Amino acid sequence: MKMPNAQPFLPVNIAVLTISDTRTLNDDKSGSVIEERAIKEGHKVVLRKVILDDHGLIRGELLKLADHADVDVVITTGGTGLTGRDVSVEAHKSIYEKEITGFAALFTMISYQKIGASAIQSRACAGVYSGTYYFAIPGSPGACKDAWDGILKSQLNLGNRPCNLVEIMPRLEEHKKIA
């Protein structure tokens, strides 16, 4: 049965960045999880890359991707933990115009159901910059599955009701038209 006002599927263009000092594209299981799931849903992965866990490198890559007209969503995996080298969250938050705090809350809820109180060690986050969505998720394949299956799959689907992130994409930069 079709839902009233159901929208047709609209694929989004996704960049997948793995943040790691030890991984390469050949052994990057987490980035593969995101890429495979995105493609299976009908989205296009326009870039896949591994970069070092370095604040300046991560921030620079995030900013560069905002200038790509063919990138709607950036998903980073890794660098969200508590160690000194984990700086993905700081790099992400340094560019956000708006933070999507509900993503972190929902990811923590989903993680808690799977790993219990260890979920407090995740610092997943999301935000918007220059009309592009950014998501930072932990670097384990399980966390990537949880983030995609539990949140991103439905929110990157125009047909998801009552609302989704795709339907508001055209309005993410309204503030620039006013200024």
TORGURO-202346 format. One record per residue (C-alpha): x, y, z; residue number from 0. Coordinates in steps of 0.5 Angstrom, whole numbers, plus 500, padded with zeros to 3 digits. Layout:
REM residues N
+------+-------+-----+-------+
: east : north :  up : milum :
+------+-------+-----+-------+
:    X :     Y :   Z :   NUM :
...
+------+-------+-----+-------+
This chain:
REM residues 179
+------+-------+-----+-------+
: east : north :  up : milum :
+------+-------+-----+-------+
:  500 :   500 : 500 :     0 :
:  503 :   507 : 498 :     1 :
:  503 :   512 : 503 :     2 :
:  499 :   519 : 502 :     3 :
:  504 :   524 : 499 :     4 :
:  509 :   519 : 498 :     5 :
:  515 :   522 : 495 :     6 :
:  520 :   518 : 489 :     7 :
:  527 :   516 : 491 :     8 :
:  532 :   521 : 490 :     9 :
:  539 :   518 : 490 :    10 :
:  544 :   523 : 494 :    11 :
:  551 :   523 : 493 :    12 :
:  556 :   521 : 498 :    13 :
:  563 :   522 : 500 :    14 :
:  566 :   517 : 505 :    15 :
:  572 :   518 : 509 :    16 :
:  576 :   514 : 513 :    17 :
:  580 :   517 : 519 :    18 :
:  585 :   512 : 521 :    19 :
:  593 :   512 : 522 :    20 :
:  593 :   505 : 520 :    21 :
:  588 :   503 : 515 :    22 :
:  588 :   503 : 507 :    23 :
:  583 :   503 : 502 :    24 :
:  585 :   495 : 502 :    25 :
:  583 :   494 : 509 :    26 :
:  578 :   499 : 511 :    27 :
:  572 :   495 : 513 :    28 :
:  568 :   501 : 516 :    29 :
:  568 :   505 : 510 :    30 :
:  566 :   499 : 506 :    31 :
:  560 :   498 : 510 :    32 :
:  558 :   505 : 509 :    33 :
:  559 :   505 : 501 :    34 :
:  556 :   498 : 500 :    35 :
:  550 :   500 : 504 :    36 :
:  549 :   507 : 501 :    37 :
:  550 :   503 : 494 :    38 :
:  545 :   498 : 496 :    39 :
:  540 :   503 : 497 :    40 :
:  541 :   507 : 491 :    41 :
:  545 :   512 : 493 :    42 :
:  552 :   514 : 489 :    43 :
:  559 :   514 : 493 :    44 :
:  562 :   519 : 489 :    45 :
:  569 :   519 : 493 :    46 :
:  572 :   514 : 498 :    47 :
:  578 :   516 : 501 :    48 :
:  583 :   514 : 508 :    49 :
:  586 :   520 : 511 :    50 :
:  590 :   521 : 517 :    51 :
:  587 :   522 : 524 :    52 :
:  590 :   529 : 524 :    53 :
:  585 :   535 : 526 :    54 :
:  588 :   540 : 520 :    55 :
:  588 :   534 : 515 :    56 :
:  581 :   532 : 517 :    57 :
:  578 :   540 : 517 :    58 :
:  581 :   541 : 510 :    59 :
:  578 :   535 : 507 :    60 :
:  571 :   537 : 510 :    61 :
:  572 :   544 : 507 :    62 :
:  574 :   542 : 501 :    63 :
:  568 :   537 : 500 :    64 :
:  563 :   543 : 501 :    65 :
:  566 :   546 : 495 :    66 :
:  564 :   540 : 491 :    67 :
:  557 :   541 : 487 :    68 :
:  557 :   533 : 487 :    69 :
:  557 :   532 : 494 :    70 :
:  551 :   532 : 498 :    71 :
:  553 :   528 : 504 :    72 :
:  560 :   527 : 508 :    73 :
:  560 :   521 : 512 :    74 :
:  567 :   520 : 516 :    75 :
:  568 :   514 : 520 :    76 :
:  574 :   513 : 525 :    77 :
:  577 :   518 : 530 :    78 :
:  571 :   519 : 535 :    79 :
:  574 :   516 : 541 :    80 :
:  577 :   519 : 547 :    81 :
:  584 :   518 : 546 :    82 :
:  589 :   523 : 544 :    83 :
:  589 :   522 : 537 :    84 :
:  582 :   522 : 536 :    85 :
:  580 :   529 : 533 :    86 :
:  575 :   527 : 528 :    87 :
:  569 :   530 : 532 :    88 :
:  573 :   537 : 534 :    89 :
:  575 :   537 : 526 :    90 :
:  567 :   536 : 524 :    91 :
:  565 :   541 : 530 :    92 :
:  570 :   547 : 528 :    93 :
:  566 :   547 : 521 :    94 :
:  559 :   546 : 523 :    95 :
:  554 :   552 : 521 :    96 :
:  549 :   548 : 525 :    97 :
:  550 :   542 : 529 :    98 :
:  545 :   536 : 529 :    99 :
:  545 :   534 : 536 :   100 :
:  539 :   529 : 535 :   101 :
:  544 :   524 : 531 :   102 :
:  549 :   524 : 537 :   103 :
:  543 :   522 : 542 :   104 :
:  540 :   517 : 537 :   105 :
:  546 :   514 : 535 :   106 :
:  548 :   513 : 543 :   107 :
:  541 :   510 : 544 :   108 :
:  542 :   505 : 538 :   109 :
:  549 :   503 : 541 :   110 :
:  547 :   502 : 548 :   111 :
:  542 :   497 : 546 :   112 :
:  548 :   493 : 543 :   113 :
:  554 :   495 : 547 :   114 :
:  551 :   497 : 554 :   115 :
:  554 :   503 : 558 :   116 :
:  560 :   502 : 553 :   117 :
:  556 :   507 : 549 :   118 :
:  559 :   513 : 553 :   119 :
:  565 :   512 : 549 :   120 :
:  562 :   514 : 542 :   121 :
:  562 :   521 : 540 :   122 :
:  559 :   521 : 534 :   123 :
:  556 :   527 : 531 :   124 :
:  553 :   531 : 525 :   125 :
:  552 :   538 : 522 :   126 :
:  551 :   542 : 516 :   127 :
:  556 :   546 : 513 :   128 :
:  555 :   550 : 506 :   129 :
:  549 :   546 : 504 :   130 :
:  552 :   539 : 506 :   131 :
:  551 :   534 : 511 :   132 :
:  556 :   531 : 515 :   133 :
:  556 :   525 : 520 :   134 :
:  562 :   523 : 524 :   135 :
:  561 :   516 : 526 :   136 :
:  566 :   511 : 530 :   137 :
:  571 :   507 : 526 :   138 :
:  568 :   500 : 528 :   139 :
:  564 :   496 : 522 :   140 :
:  559 :   495 : 527 :   141 :
:  558 :   502 : 529 :   142 :
:  558 :   504 : 521 :   143 :
:  552 :   498 : 521 :   144 :
:  548 :   501 : 527 :   145 :
:  549 :   508 : 524 :   146 :
:  547 :   507 : 517 :   147 :
:  541 :   502 : 519 :   148 :
:  538 :   505 : 525 :   149 :
:  539 :   513 : 522 :   150 :
:  542 :   514 : 515 :   151 :
:  538 :   509 : 511 :   152 :
:  531 :   512 : 513 :   153 :
:  534 :   520 : 514 :   154 :
:  537 :   520 : 507 :   155 :
:  531 :   517 : 504 :   156 :
:  526 :   522 : 501 :   157 :
:  520 :   517 : 502 :   158 :
:  521 :   517 : 509 :   159 :
:  515 :   520 : 513 :   160 :
:  514 :   524 : 517 :   161 :
:  520 :   527 : 515 :   162 :
:  527 :   526 : 513 :   163 :
:  534 :   530 : 511 :   164 :
:  533 :   530 : 504 :   165 :
:  527 :   534 : 503 :   166 :
:  530 :   540 : 507 :   167 :
:  537 :   540 : 503 :   168 :
:  534 :   545 : 498 :   169 :
:  533 :   550 : 504 :   170 :
:  540 :   549 : 508 :   171 :
:  543 :   555 : 505 :   172 :
:  537 :   560 : 506 :   173 :
:  540 :   564 : 510 :   174 :
:  545 :   566 : 505 :   175 :
:  539 :   569 : 501 :   176 :
:  537 :   573 : 506 :   177 :
:  544 :   576 : 507 :   178 :
+------+-------+-----+-------+
